[in-house]
Amino acid sequence: MIAMSDVKFELKPVKKKPRRYRAVSKYDPILDAFREGKDSLVEVSVEGRDANYLRMQLNKRIKARGLDGVRVSAVNNVCYLEKE
């Protein structure tokens, strides 16, 4: 601890900065609604997004949230959520 003119501070070396993630994603409500619903397979669409982009974003959120039993896939430019 270093004290200079009434300001106490500490400097610690680090290897690299941690990545900053959004705590909540705009895709989380899609996953929440699907998990709360009764259907085991649904088609998902988001205005202005193609199926492969949507699949990537949902997969990122599934991994970040550690959701077991939820799978996302894209077939013929249609995105699907499935409960395993």
Buried (B, 14 or more C-beta within 10 A) or exposed (E): EEEEEEEEEEEEEEEEEEEEEEEEBEBBEBBEEBEEEEEEEBEBEBEEBEBEEBBBBBBEBBEEEEBEEBBBBBEEEEBBBBBE
